[in-house]
Amino acid sequence: MDSIWNASTYDAERRRLIPCFDEFYGVASELVVRFGADSPRILDLGAGRGILSAAIAECVPMAQFHLLQAMTMRLIRYQPEHKEPMLALHRSAIEGFVLGISQQQDEADLMSVEEVYLHSRGEFLLGFIGERLVAMGGFKRMSEGSAELRRMRIAGDLQGQGCGTLMLLELERRAFQSGIRTLCLETAERRPLTLKFYRKHGYRETGRGFYGAVETIQFSKTLD
């Protein structure tokens, strides 16, 4: 081979060599629209360039995509030996935010995960791909039937690849099994992709507030 193809050249060659290339993706998307649910769950095997997933997303904005790579993420309950990488993941997620509170105040619950979450009938999970900590999240029980979803963090280079969805679904599953029927949360207003993520998963806006100096939007979801 005289040259290395980039992604655009690869796609152009596929269109040139494969008959009805674009028509195939169009028909596949139409089938999802016609026979799928309003918010279908699509498993992307990660074997191509994501053209089919992109076509479906354009036709079905509420579709939920799960990348197979994310399925290799291993979820475990928080263990103290992972405290430092957990804190590093959290700190990387809030870079650029002026919280208006001290680091000690912000990380108070993370310094006492077992007491704040686990010993209070809540949950806190860590997600690993290989030996790398790439995701975290938990819920803190507020009453017998409600809890607050907190500290959802995904490594920046893996956002949008299904790790957040896998973490969220598992937290919702464990919350429901423990008797929780309402999950609430708040997240920064200036995180449009995060807001879109929660809305896509059925969370409804219930109000607005502040976390320190950060303006937040509050959400709630009924589990069933």
BADO-192629 format. One record per atom (N, C-alpha, C): atom name; x, z, y. Coordinates in pm, 1 decimal. Layout:
N
- atom;east;up;north
- CA;X;Z;Y $
...
END
This chain:
224
- atom;east;up;north
- N;86.2;0.0;-119.2 $
- CA;0.0;0.0;0.0 $
- C;89.4;0.0;123.7 $
- N;62.4;-93.2;216.1 $
- CA;146.2;-107.6;333.8 $
- C;118.7;-2.1;439.7 $
- N;-2.3;53.7;441.4 $
- CA;-35.9;150.8;544.3 $
- C;-128.9;256.6;486.6 $
- N;-137.7;368.1;557.9 $
- CA;-227.6;475.3;519.1 $
- C;-356.5;462.5;598.4 $
- N;-469.1;457.7;529.1 $
- CA;-597.6;443.9;597.2 $
- C;-640.2;576.0;658.4 $
- N;-693.5;567.8;779.4 $
- CA;-758.5;685.6;834.1 $
- C;-905.8;683.1;794.7 $
- N;-980.9;784.4;835.7 $
- CA;-1119.8;796.1;791.4 $
- C;-1204.8;678.1;837.3 $
- N;-1184.8;631.8;960.3 $
- CA;-1265.4;521.4;1013.2 $
- C;-1239.6;392.4;936.6 $
- N;-1111.7;365.5;904.9 $
- CA;-1078.6;246.4;827.7 $
- C;-1139.7;253.4;688.7 $
- N;-1135.4;370.9;627.9 $
- CA;-1193.1;391.7;495.0 $
- C;-1342.3;360.2;495.4 $
- N;-1413.6;413.1;595.5 $
- CA;-1558.0;388.6;603.8 $
- C;-1586.8;240.2;626.4 $
- N;-1507.2;176.0;711.4 $
- CA;-1528.7;34.2;740.0 $
- C;-1507.9;-51.2;615.5 $
- N;-1407.6;-17.5;536.2 $
- CA;-1382.5;-92.1;413.1 $
- C;-1494.0;-70.9;310.7 $
- N;-1545.7;47.0;302.8 $
- CA;-1658.7;72.6;212.0 $
- C;-1779.8;-10.1;252.5 $
- N;-1806.3;-16.4;381.9 $
- CA;-1919.9;-97.3;429.5 $
- C;-1898.0;-245.9;398.4 $
- N;-1773.7;-289.3;405.9 $
- CA;-1743.7;-430.6;380.6 $
- C;-1756.8;-465.4;232.9 $
- N;-1717.6;-372.9;146.6 $
- CA;-1710.4;-403.6;3.4 $
- C;-1836.7;-368.0;-75.1 $
- N;-1913.5;-270.4;-25.5 $
- CA;-2030.1;-224.4;-100.8 $
- C;-2156.9;-285.6;-42.3 $
- N;-2229.6;-362.6;-121.4 $
- CA;-2352.9;-423.8;-71.6 $
- C;-2455.6;-318.1;-31.0 $
- N;-2526.2;-342.7;78.0 $
- CA;-2635.3;-254.8;124.4 $
- C;-2589.3;-110.6;144.4 $
- N;-2468.0;-94.6;193.4 $
- CA;-2408.6;39.1;208.9 $
- C;-2495.6;129.3;296.0 $
- N;-2526.2;87.7;418.3 $
- CA;-2604.2;170.5;509.6 $
- C;-2748.8;184.7;462.6 $
- N;-2801.0;78.1;399.5 $
- CA;-2938.4;84.5;349.8 $
- C;-2954.2;193.6;244.5 $
- N;-2851.0;212.6;162.3 $
- CA;-2856.6;316.1;59.4 $
- C;-2875.4;453.7;121.9 $
- N;-2798.6;484.7;225.3 $
- CA;-2809.4;615.3;289.9 $
- C;-2943.5;629.2;361.3 $
- N;-2991.9;518.5;417.2 $
- CA;-3122.0;523.1;482.4 $
- C;-3233.7;553.1;384.5 $
- N;-3232.0;486.9;268.2 $
- CA;-3334.8;510.2;166.4 $
- C;-3326.1;652.8;112.8 $
- N;-3203.3;700.4;88.4 $
- CA;-3186.5;837.4;38.0 $
- C;-3243.0;939.3;136.6 $
- N;-3219.3;917.8;264.1 $
- CA;-3272.1;1008.8;365.7 $
- C;-3424.0;1003.8;370.0 $
- N;-3481.3;884.0;357.6 $
- CA;-3626.2;868.8;358.6 $
- C;-3690.4;941.7;240.4 $
- N;-3622.7;940.9;126.1 $
- CA;-3675.3;1012.1;8.7 $
- C;-3679.5;1162.6;32.9 $
- N;-3577.2;1214.3;100.6 $
- CA;-3576.6;1356.9;133.3 $
- C;-3692.3;1389.1;227.5 $
- N;-3712.9;1302.7;327.5 $
- CA;-3822.5;1323.4;421.8 $
- C;-3956.7;1319.1;350.0 $
- N;-3972.5;1223.1;258.6 $
- CA;-4102.1;1202.1;193.7 $
- C;-4133.4;1308.0;90.0 $
- N;-4034.4;1347.4;11.7 $
- CA;-4061.5;1435.7;-101.7 $
- C;-4002.2;1575.9;-87.8 $
- N;-3918.9;1599.2;13.0 $
- CA;-3856.7;1729.8;29.4 $
- C;-3944.1;1823.9;109.5 $
- N;-3901.8;1950.0;114.8 $
- CA;-3971.6;2050.3;194.4 $
- C;-3936.3;2031.4;342.1 $
- N;-4003.0;2108.3;428.9 $
- CA;-3972.9;2100.3;572.2 $
- C;-3829.6;2142.9;601.3 $
- N;-3778.8;2237.1;520.9 $
- CA;-3641.7;2284.4;537.8 $
- C;-3569.8;2280.1;402.4 $
- N;-3541.2;2157.6;351.8 $
- CA;-3481.1;2146.0;217.7 $
- C;-3339.0;2200.0;214.6 $
- N;-3298.1;2247.8;99.7 $
- CA;-3160.3;2294.0;80.9 $
- C;-3081.4;2183.9;10.0 $
- N;-2975.2;2139.5;75.8 $
- CA;-2896.2;2027.3;26.1 $
- C;-2758.8;2078.0;-16.1 $
- N;-2720.8;2050.2;-140.3 $
- CA;-2587.0;2085.1;-188.3 $
- C;-2495.0;1966.4;-167.4 $
- N;-2399.7;1981.6;-76.9 $
- CA;-2300.5;1878.2;-48.9 $
- C;-2179.8;1904.0;-139.0 $
- N;-2154.0;1809.8;-230.1 $
- CA;-2045.8;1829.6;-326.7 $
- C;-1907.7;1817.4;-263.2 $
- N;-1901.7;1768.8;-140.3 $
- CA;-1771.5;1758.3;-73.4 $
- C;-1683.7;1650.3;-132.5 $
- N;-1746.1;1550.5;-198.5 $
- CA;-1668.8;1446.5;-265.8 $
- C;-1645.7;1324.9;-177.3 $
- N;-1706.7;1322.9;-60.2 $
- CA;-1692.7;1206.5;26.3 $
- C;-1665.4;1245.8;169.7 $
- N;-1719.9;1164.7;260.8 $
- CA;-1692.5;1184.7;403.4 $
- C;-1808.8;1250.7;475.1 $
- N;-1912.7;1288.2;402.3 $
- CA;-2025.4;1356.2;464.6 $
- C;-2126.4;1263.5;529.2 $
- N;-2120.2;1133.6;496.7 $
- CA;-2211.1;1037.2;558.8 $
- C;-2355.5;1064.0;517.1 $
- N;-2376.6;1090.9;388.4 $
- CA;-2512.8;1115.9;341.5 $
- C;-2570.4;1242.0;404.1 $
- N;-2491.6;1348.0;410.5 $
- CA;-2540.0;1471.8;472.2 $
- C;-2572.7;1449.1;619.3 $
- N;-2491.0;1372.6;687.4 $
- CA;-2516.0;1343.4;829.0 $
- C;-2645.0;1263.7;846.1 $
- N;-2668.2;1168.5;755.6 $
- CA;-2789.8;1087.9;763.6 $
- C;-2913.3;1173.3;739.9 $
- N;-2904.6;1263.7;642.6 $
- CA;-3017.7;1351.9;614.1 $
- C;-3041.5;1446.7;730.7 $
- N;-2934.1;1500.6;786.8 $
- CA;-2947.4;1594.0;899.1 $
- C;-3015.2;1528.2;1018.6 $
- N;-2988.8;1399.4;1039.0 $
- CA;-3051.0;1327.8;1150.4 $
- C;-3201.2;1312.7;1128.7 $
- N;-3241.0;1290.8;1002.3 $
- CA;-3383.1;1272.4;971.1 $
- C;-3456.7;1404.9;951.2 $
- N;-3384.4;1505.9;903.4 $
- CA;-3445.9;1635.5;873.7 $
- C;-3364.0;1744.5;943.7 $
- N;-3390.2;1770.8;1071.3 $
- CA;-3308.8;1867.0;1147.5 $
- C;-3306.3;2006.8;1087.3 $
- N;-3411.2;2044.7;1012.6 $
- CA;-3418.1;2179.8;957.5 $
- C;-3354.5;2191.1;819.0 $
- N;-3294.2;2083.6;770.2 $
- CA;-3229.7;2088.6;639.0 $
- C;-3116.3;2190.6;639.2 $
- N;-3100.3;2260.6;525.8 $
- CA;-2994.2;2360.2;511.3 $
- C;-2889.2;2303.9;416.1 $
- N;-2766.2;2290.2;465.7 $
- CA;-2660.3;2229.5;386.0 $
- C;-2565.7;2337.0;331.7 $
- N;-2531.1;2320.9;205.0 $
- CA;-2439.7;2413.7;139.2 $
- C;-2323.7;2331.9;82.9 $
- N;-2205.6;2352.7;139.0 $
- CA;-2087.9;2280.8;92.8 $
- C;-2032.9;2347.1;-32.1 $
- N;-2001.0;2265.1;-131.6 $
- CA;-1955.3;2320.2;-259.4 $
- C;-1833.6;2409.3;-241.8 $
- N;-1748.1;2376.4;-144.4 $
- CA;-1629.2;2459.8;-121.5 $
- C;-1669.5;2603.8;-93.7 $
- N;-1780.7;2619.6;-18.2 $
- CA;-1825.3;2755.0;13.4 $
- C;-1869.3;2829.2;-110.5 $
- N;-1915.6;2753.4;-214.0 $
- CA;-1960.4;2818.5;-335.5 $
- C;-1844.8;2885.5;-409.4 $
- N;-1721.2;2848.3;-373.8 $
- CA;-1605.7;2911.5;-436.2 $
- C;-1570.8;3041.9;-365.0 $
- N;-1642.0;3072.5;-257.3 $
- CA;-1615.1;3196.5;-185.4 $
- C;-1663.5;3314.8;-268.8 $
- N;-1575.8;3409.0;-287.3 $
- CA;-1606.0;3528.0;-367.5 $
- C;-1648.1;3640.8;-275.2 $
- N;-1764.7;3698.4;-300.0 $
- CA;-1816.1;3807.3;-218.3 $
- C;-1797.5;3940.4;-289.9 $
- N;-1743.6;4037.9;-217.2 $
- CA;-1728.0;4172.2;-272.1 $
- C;-1776.9;4273.7;-169.6 $
- N;-1812.6;4391.1;-216.8 $
- CA;-1845.5;4500.1;-124.5 $
- C;-1716.3;4548.3;-57.9 $
- N;-1728.1;4590.5;65.7 $
- CA;-1611.8;4636.7;142.3 $
- C;-1530.3;4738.8;65.1 $
- N;-1398.8;4721.6;71.3 $
- CA;-1304.5;4816.4;14.7 $
- C;-1199.5;4849.1;121.2 $
- N;-1159.9;4976.5;131.8 $
- CA;-1069.8;5019.3;240.4 $
- C;-939.4;4941.8;249.0 $
- N;-889.2;4891.0;137.0 $
- CA;-761.1;4819.3;142.8 $
- C;-770.3;4687.6;219.9 $
- N;-893.2;4642.2;249.0 $
- CA;-910.2;4517.8;324.6 $
- C;-942.0;4543.6;471.4 $
- N;-919.9;4664.1;515.6 $
- CA;-957.3;4700.7;652.3 $
- C;-882.4;4618.9;757.5 $
- N;-752.6;4604.6;743.4 $
- CA;-673.3;4535.7;844.9 $
- C;-708.8;4387.2;856.5 $
- N;-714.2;4311.7;743.9 $
- CA;-756.3;4171.2;759.1 $
- C;-899.6;4157.9;809.3 $
- N;-985.5;4254.3;776.8 $
- CA;-1122.0;4252.0;829.0 $
- C;-1121.7;4266.8;981.1 $
- N;-1042.7;4361.8;1030.2 $
- CA;-1032.4;4380.7;1175.3 $
- C;-973.8;4256.8;1243.2 $
- N;-876.7;4193.4;1178.7 $
- CA;-815.7;4072.9;1234.8 $
- C;-919.1;3960.8;1244.4 $
- N;-1003.8;3947.2;1142.2 $
- CA;-1108.0;3844.2;1144.4 $
- C;-1206.8;3871.2;1257.2 $
- N;-1246.6;3996.6;1272.1 $
- CA;-1338.6;4032.5;1379.8 $
- C;-1277.4;4003.2;1516.3 $
- N;-1152.9;4042.7;1535.1 $
- CA;-1089.6;4023.9;1665.8 $
- C;-1073.8;3876.2;1699.9 $
- N;-1045.4;3793.8;1600.2 $
- CA;-1032.7;3650.0;1627.1 $
- C;-1167.0;3590.6;1669.0 $
- N;-1277.4;3650.2;1619.0 $
- CA;-1410.5;3596.6;1648.8 $
- C;-1455.3;3626.7;1791.2 $
- N;-1399.8;3730.6;1852.1 $
- CA;-1445.5;3768.6;1987.4 $
- C;-1342.8;3733.0;2094.2 $
- N;-1241.8;3655.7;2057.6 $
- CA;-1144.1;3611.8;2157.6 $
- C;-1215.6;3533.7;2267.6 $
- N;-1180.1;3561.9;2390.8 $
- CA;-1240.9;3492.7;2503.5 $
- C;-1359.9;3564.9;2563.8 $
- N;-1407.9;3671.1;2495.3 $
- CA;-1519.0;3748.7;2548.2 $
- C;-1466.9;3870.6;2624.8 $
- N;-1523.5;3894.1;2741.4 $
- CA;-1496.5;4017.4;2814.6 $
- C;-1609.7;4113.0;2778.6 $
- N;-1581.2;4206.3;2688.9 $
- CA;-1686.7;4291.0;2634.6 $
- C;-1735.5;4396.1;2733.1 $
- N;-1647.0;4443.1;2818.9 $
- CA;-1686.5;4548.9;2911.4 $
- C;-1685.8;4686.2;2847.8 $
- N;-1636.3;4694.8;2725.9 $
- CA;-1619.3;4822.9;2657.5 $
- C;-1481.2;4822.0;2593.1 $
- N;-1432.4;4937.2;2555.7 $
- CA;-1298.6;4946.4;2497.6 $
- C;-1299.5;4894.8;2353.7 $
- N;-1182.1;4860.0;2304.4 $
- CA;-1169.7;4818.8;2164.3 $
- C;-1213.8;4931.2;2071.5 $
- N;-1183.6;5053.8;2107.4 $
- CA;-1223.9;5168.0;2025.0 $
- C;-1375.3;5177.4;2015.2 $
- N;-1444.0;5155.2;2126.5 $
- CA;-1590.1;5157.9;2124.4 $
- C;-1646.1;5042.3;2042.9 $
- N;-1589.5;4924.1;2063.2 $
- CA;-1638.1;4805.4;1993.2 $
- C;-1620.5;4817.5;1842.2 $
- N;-1509.3;4875.4;1798.7 $
- CA;-1476.3;4875.9;1655.9 $
- C;-1509.9;5007.8;1586.8 $
- N;-1587.9;5091.0;1652.3 $
- CA;-1617.7;5223.0;1594.8 $
- C;-1678.9;5212.7;1456.6 $
- N;-1775.4;5122.3;1437.0 $
- CA;-1839.0;5109.9;1305.5 $
- C;-1744.6;5048.9;1203.3 $
- N;-1656.3;4958.8;1248.1 $
- CA;-1563.3;4894.8;1156.0 $
- C;-1453.1;4989.6;1110.4 $
- N;-1427.7;5092.1;1187.2 $
- CA;-1329.5;5192.1;1146.7 $
- C;-1389.6;5290.2;1046.2 $
- N;-1521.6;5286.7;1031.9 $
- CA;-1589.9;5379.8;940.6 $
- C;-1698.7;5306.4;862.3 $
- N;-1661.8;5194.9;800.9 $
- CA;-1760.0;5110.7;731.0 $
- C;-1835.2;5188.0;623.3 $
- N;-1763.1;5267.9;548.4 $
- CA;-1829.3;5339.6;438.7 $
- C;-1936.0;5435.3;489.7 $
- N;-1903.4;5509.5;595.7 $
- CA;-1999.0;5607.0;648.3 $
- C;-2116.0;5538.2;719.9 $
- N;-2085.2;5438.3;802.0 $
- CA;-2188.6;5374.9;884.5 $
- C;-2280.9;5286.8;801.4 $
- N;-2224.6;5216.8;704.0 $
- CA;-2302.3;5119.4;626.9 $
- C;-2330.5;5165.0;483.3 $
- N;-2227.7;5182.7;406.7 $
- CA;-2244.7;5200.6;261.7 $
- C;-2309.6;5333.7;224.9 $
- N;-2270.6;5440.1;292.1 $
- CA;-2326.3;5571.6;259.6 $
- C;-2462.1;5595.2;325.1 $
- N;-2508.0;5496.7;402.4 $
- CA;-2636.9;5509.5;471.1 $
- C;-2737.5;5407.5;417.4 $
- N;-2717.4;5369.2;291.4 $
- CA;-2807.2;5276.1;221.9 $
- C;-2809.8;5139.0;286.4 $
- N;-2697.7;5102.7;346.4 $
- CA;-2681.3;4969.0;399.6 $
- C;-2588.5;4889.8;309.5 $
- N;-2525.8;4785.9;365.8 $
- CA;-2435.1;4702.3;287.6 $
- C;-2331.7;4642.3;380.1 $
- N;-2213.5;4615.0;325.1 $
- CA;-2110.1;4544.6;400.0 $
- C;-2029.1;4463.3;300.2 $
- N;-2026.6;4330.0;321.6 $
- CA;-1962.0;4239.2;228.0 $
- C;-1843.7;4168.3;292.2 $
- N;-1747.0;4134.6;209.0 $
- CA;-1631.3;4054.7;248.5 $
- C;-1627.6;3929.6;162.7 $
- N;-1593.1;3816.2;225.2 $
- CA;-1585.8;3690.4;152.1 $
- C;-1442.9;3638.9;144.6 $
- N;-1401.7;3602.8;24.4 $
- CA;-1265.6;3553.7;1.5 $
- C;-1267.9;3414.1;-58.9 $
- N;-1178.5;3329.9;-11.7 $
- CA;-1145.6;3205.6;-80.7 $
- C;-1000.8;3219.4;-123.3 $
- N;-980.5;3228.0;-253.1 $
- CA;-849.4;3266.8;-303.0 $
- C;-822.8;3410.2;-262.5 $
- N;-708.9;3434.8;-200.8 $
- CA;-675.2;3568.9;-154.5 $
- C;-701.1;3587.3;-4.9 $
- N;-754.5;3485.3;58.3 $
- CA;-775.2;3489.5;203.3 $
- C;-914.4;3543.3;237.5 $
- N;-919.1;3640.4;325.7 $
- CA;-1046.2;3691.7;376.0 $
- C;-1098.1;3594.9;482.0 $
- N;-1214.6;3534.5;456.2 $
- CA;-1265.2;3431.1;545.7 $
- C;-1402.6;3464.1;603.5 $
- N;-1467.1;3570.0;552.9 $
- CA;-1602.7;3601.1;599.8 $
- C;-1630.0;3749.9;585.9 $
- N;-1719.4;3799.1;670.0 $
- CA;-1760.5;3938.4;662.8 $
- C;-1901.4;3950.8;720.1 $
- N;-1968.7;4056.7;684.7 $
- CA;-2101.8;4080.5;738.6 $
- C;-2167.7;4196.5;666.5 $
- N;-2261.5;4260.5;734.2 $
- CA;-2330.1;4373.0;672.1 $
- C;-2464.6;4397.5;737.1 $
- N;-2536.3;4493.8;683.1 $
- CA;-2658.0;4538.2;750.0 $
- C;-2662.0;4690.3;749.2 $
- N;-2710.9;4743.3;859.3 $
- CA;-2724.3;4887.2;877.6 $
- C;-2872.4;4921.6;873.7 $
- N;-2909.2;5009.0;783.3 $
- CA;-3050.6;5045.1;769.1 $
- C;-3095.7;5123.1;891.9 $
- N;-3210.6;5080.4;947.2 $
- CA;-3266.6;5145.6;1064.3 $
- C;-3384.6;5236.0;1027.6 $
- N;-3456.8;5196.5;924.2 $
- CA;-3569.2;5275.2;873.7 $
- C;-3586.5;5239.0;726.7 $
- N;-3691.5;5290.6;664.7 $
- CA;-3710.5;5262.8;523.1 $
- C;-3726.3;5113.7;495.0 $
- N;-3789.6;5041.4;588.6 $
- CA;-3816.4;4900.0;562.7 $
- C;-3749.1;4802.9;657.1 $
- N;-3657.2;4849.8;740.8 $
- CA;-3592.4;4759.4;836.1 $
- C;-3443.3;4788.1;845.3 $
- N;-3368.7;4686.7;884.0 $
- CA;-3224.0;4700.9;897.9 $
- C;-3174.7;4604.4;1004.5 $
- N;-3056.8;4633.2;1056.6 $
- CA;-2993.8;4546.1;1155.7 $
- C;-2878.9;4471.5;1090.7 $
- N;-2881.9;4339.2;1100.6 $
- CA;-2773.0;4255.1;1051.3 $
- C;-2659.8;4260.9;1151.9 $
- N;-2538.6;4290.3;1103.8 $
- CA;-2428.4;4313.2;1196.9 $
- C;-2298.4;4252.1;1146.5 $
- N;-2211.5;4223.1;1241.7 $
- CA;-2071.9;4186.9;1217.4 $
- C;-2055.1;4062.7;1129.3 $
- N;-2144.5;3966.0;1144.3 $
- CA;-2127.6;3838.4;1073.5 $
- C;-2012.0;3762.3;1138.0 $
- N;-1908.1;3740.1;1060.4 $
- CA;-1789.8;3670.4;1110.3 $
- C;-1741.4;3570.8;1005.0 $
- N;-1708.9;3449.0;1049.2 $
- CA;-1655.6;3345.1;961.6 $
- C;-1527.3;3291.2;1024.3 $
- N;-1424.4;3270.4;943.7 $
- CA;-1298.4;3214.6;995.3 $
- C;-1326.6;3085.1;1070.3 $
- N;-1261.7;3068.0;1184.4 $
- CA;-1291.1;2955.1;1271.5 $
- C;-1278.9;2819.7;1204.5 $
- N;-1179.0;2800.9;1118.1 $
- CA;-1157.8;2670.8;1056.3 $
- C;-1255.9;2642.7;943.1 $
- N;-1339.5;2739.7;907.8 $
- CA;-1436.6;2720.0;799.7 $
- C;-1580.7;2724.6;849.6 $
- N;-1599.8;2736.1;977.9 $
- CA;-1735.7;2740.6;1030.0 $
- C;-1803.9;2605.8;1011.7 $
- N;-1931.2;2610.3;976.3 $
- CA;-2007.1;2488.3;952.0 $
- C;-1991.5;2432.5;813.2 $
- N;-1924.7;2505.3;723.0 $
- CA;-1901.9;2456.0;587.9 $
- C;-1978.0;2534.6;481.9 $
- N;-2073.2;2616.8;524.0 $
- CA;-2158.9;2684.6;427.1 $
- C;-2124.2;2828.2;397.6 $
- N;-2010.3;2876.1;446.8 $
- CA;-1970.9;3014.5;417.9 $
- C;-2066.1;3113.1;484.5 $
- N;-2106.6;3082.8;607.5 $
- CA;-2199.7;3170.7;676.5 $
- C;-2333.9;3176.4;606.9 $
- N;-2380.8;3061.8;560.2 $
- CA;-2508.4;3057.3;488.1 $
- C;-2500.4;3137.7;359.3 $
- N;-2391.1;3122.2;285.8 $
- CA;-2375.2;3196.9;160.9 $
- C;-2374.5;3347.1;187.4 $
- N;-2304.2;3390.3;290.4 $
- CA;-2300.5;3532.1;325.4 $
- C;-2438.8;3581.8;367.2 $
- N;-2505.7;3506.3;452.3 $
- CA;-2636.6;3547.9;502.0 $
- C;-2738.1;3559.2;389.2 $
- N;-2741.9;3460.2;301.2 $
- CA;-2839.3;3462.8;191.6 $
- C;-2816.1;3581.4;98.5 $
- N;-2688.6;3613.9;75.1 $
- CA;-2660.5;3727.6;-12.9 $
- C;-2697.5;3860.1;53.9 $
- N;-2672.2;3871.5;183.4 $
- CA;-2712.0;3992.7;254.3 $
- C;-2864.1;4006.3;255.9 $
- N;-2934.1;3896.3;277.7 $
- CA;-3080.6;3900.7;275.1 $
- C;-3130.8;3939.0;136.6 $
- N;-3067.5;3885.0;33.5 $
- CA;-3109.4;3917.3;-103.6 $
- C;-3091.3;4065.8;-133.3 $
- N;-2977.1;4120.0;-94.6 $
- CA;-2951.9;4261.8;-119.9 $
- C;-3042.1;4351.0;-34.8 $
- N;-3067.6;4307.8;87.0 $
- CA;-3157.7;4384.8;172.6 $
- C;-3297.3;4390.1;112.1 $
- N;-3346.5;4277.7;66.5 $
- CA;-3480.4;4273.0;8.1 $
- C;-3487.5;4360.5;-117.1 $
- N;-3384.1;4352.7;-200.0 $
- CA;-3382.0;4433.6;-322.4 $
- C;-3379.6;4582.8;-292.4 $
- N;-3327.0;4621.0;-177.7 $
- CA;-3320.6;4762.9;-141.3 $
- C;-3445.6;4809.7;-67.1 $
- N;-3545.6;4722.4;-56.8 $
- CA;-3671.3;4761.2;5.5 $
- C;-3687.4;4722.4;150.5 $
- N;-3587.9;4655.1;206.6 $
- CA;-3595.7;4613.1;346.7 $
- C;-3681.1;4487.1;356.8 $
- N;-3771.3;4486.2;452.9 $
- CA;-3859.8;4371.2;472.1 $
- C;-3841.3;4306.0;609.5 $
- N;-3769.9;4372.4;700.0 $
- CA;-3744.3;4314.4;831.9 $
- C;-3596.5;4328.5;866.0 $
- N;-3534.4;4218.4;899.2 $
- CA;-3396.0;4218.1;946.3 $
- C;-3395.2;4178.1;1093.2 $
- N;-3322.4;4252.4;1174.5 $
- CA;-3306.8;4216.9;1315.3 $
- C;-3158.1;4201.9;1345.2 $
- N;-3127.7;4137.5;1455.5 $
- CA;-2988.2;4118.2;1495.1 $
- C;-2985.0;4081.4;1642.0 $
- N;-2866.3;4089.7;1700.6 $
- CA;-2844.6;4034.1;1833.1 $
- C;-2710.3;3963.9;1834.7 $
- N;-2704.7;3855.6;1909.0 $
- CA;-2581.4;3778.4;1916.3 $
- C;-2564.8;3724.6;2056.9 $
- N;-2442.9;3690.0;2091.6 $
- CA;-2412.3;3648.9;2228.5 $
- C;-2487.9;3523.7;2268.2 $
- N;-2542.7;3525.1;2388.2 $
- CA;-2617.8;3410.0;2439.2 $
- C;-2528.7;3287.2;2451.3 $
- N;-2400.4;3307.8;2475.0 $
- CA;-2310.1;3194.8;2497.3 $
- C;-2254.1;3136.8;2367.6 $
- N;-2317.1;3166.9;2256.6 $
- CA;-2277.6;3108.8;2128.4 $
- C;-2389.3;3016.4;2078.6 $
- N;-2400.0;2896.2;2131.7 $
- CA;-2512.2;2808.6;2094.6 $
- C;-2517.9;2773.8;1945.9 $
- N;-2403.8;2755.3;1881.3 $
- CA;-2405.6;2721.5;1739.0 $
- C;-2453.7;2838.1;1654.6 $
- N;-2418.6;2960.7;1696.3 $
- CA;-2465.6;3078.8;1624.7 $
- C;-2616.4;3094.6;1640.7 $
- N;-2665.6;3070.4;1761.5 $
- CA;-2809.6;3077.9;1786.0 $
- C;-2882.9;2975.5;1699.6 $
- N;-2829.4;2855.3;1693.7 $
- CA;-2889.5;2750.3;1611.3 $
- C;-2889.0;2789.2;1464.4 $
- N;-2780.2;2851.7;1420.1 $
- CA;-2767.1;2893.4;1280.2 $
- C;-2878.9;2990.2;1241.8 $
- N;-2900.9;3091.1;1322.5 $
- CA;-3003.4;3189.9;1288.0 $
- C;-3144.1;3130.8;1297.5 $
- N;-3167.3;3048.8;1397.5 $
- CA;-3298.9;2985.3;1407.6 $
- C;-3325.2;2896.8;1285.4 $
- N;-3222.9;2826.4;1240.9 $
- CA;-3237.2;2740.0;1124.2 $
- C;-3275.5;2819.8;1000.4 $
- N;-3229.3;2943.6;993.9 $
- CA;-3257.3;3027.3;877.6 $
- C;-3379.7;3117.0;896.4 $
- N;-3463.5;3083.6;991.3 $
- CA;-3592.7;3149.4;1002.0 $
- C;-3599.9;3269.7;1093.5 $
- N;-3496.3;3294.4;1172.1 $
- CA;-3497.8;3407.0;1264.7 $
- C;-3566.0;3365.7;1395.1 $
- N;-3648.5;3456.2;1448.6 $
- CA;-3724.6;3427.9;1570.0 $
- C;-3678.5;3519.2;1682.9 $
- N;-3667.0;3460.7;1800.7 $
- CA;-3622.7;3538.1;1916.8 $
- C;-3726.0;3643.7;1953.3 $
- N;-3677.5;3766.6;1975.3 $
- CA;-3768.0;3877.3;2009.2 $
- C;-3737.3;3941.6;2143.3 $
- N;-3624.0;3909.6;2202.3 $
- CA;-3590.5;3970.5;2330.3 $
- C;-3448.2;3939.7;2371.5 $
- N;-3407.7;4001.5;2479.1 $
- CA;-3272.3;3983.5;2530.7 $
- C;-3213.7;4119.2;2569.5 $
- N;-3083.1;4125.9;2572.4 $
- CA;-3019.5;4252.5;2605.6 $
- C;-2874.1;4231.9;2639.8 $
- N;-2796.9;4340.0;2628.2 $
- CA;-2653.8;4336.1;2656.5 $
- C;-2578.7;4413.8;2549.5 $
- N;-2461.3;4363.1;2513.8 $
- CA;-2365.1;4439.4;2435.0 $
- C;-2245.9;4459.3;2526.3 $
- N;-2234.2;4576.6;2585.0 $
- CA;-2135.9;4595.2;2690.1 $
- C;-2172.8;4505.0;2806.5 $
- N;-2080.3;4412.2;2840.8 $
- CA;-2106.7;4318.3;2949.5 $
- C;-2155.3;4182.7;2899.2 $
- N;-2171.4;4168.5;2768.1 $
- CA;-2208.6;4039.9;2708.5 $
- C;-2360.0;4028.2;2696.8 $
- N;-2416.4;3922.9;2754.4 $
- CA;-2559.4;3898.2;2741.7 $
- C;-2591.1;3854.6;2598.8 $
- N;-2695.3;3909.7;2542.3 $
- CA;-2729.3;3883.0;2403.4 $
- C;-2874.3;3836.7;2390.0 $
- N;-2900.3;3769.3;2278.9 $
- CA;-3035.7;3733.9;2239.1 $
- C;-3066.1;3806.6;2109.9 $
- N;-3182.3;3867.0;2102.1 $
- CA;-3222.6;3945.2;1985.6 $
- C;-3315.4;3863.2;1896.8 $
- N;-3296.8;3876.9;1765.7 $
- CA;-3374.6;3801.3;1668.4 $
- C;-3430.8;3896.2;1562.0 $
- N;-3532.4;3845.7;1492.4 $
- CA;-3590.6;3921.8;1382.3 $
- C;-3642.4;3824.1;1277.2 $
- N;-3643.1;3867.5;1151.7 $
- CA;-3695.4;3786.2;1042.5 $
- C;-3762.6;3875.6;939.9 $
- N;-3877.8;3832.1;891.4 $
- CA;-3945.9;3901.8;784.0 $
- C;-3900.0;3846.0;650.3 $
- N;-3853.2;3931.3;562.9 $
- CA;-3806.5;3889.0;430.3 $
- C;-3922.2;3888.9;332.5 $
- N;-3932.7;3782.4;255.0 $
- CA;-4038.3;3778.1;153.4 $
- C;-3990.7;3701.8;31.6 $
END
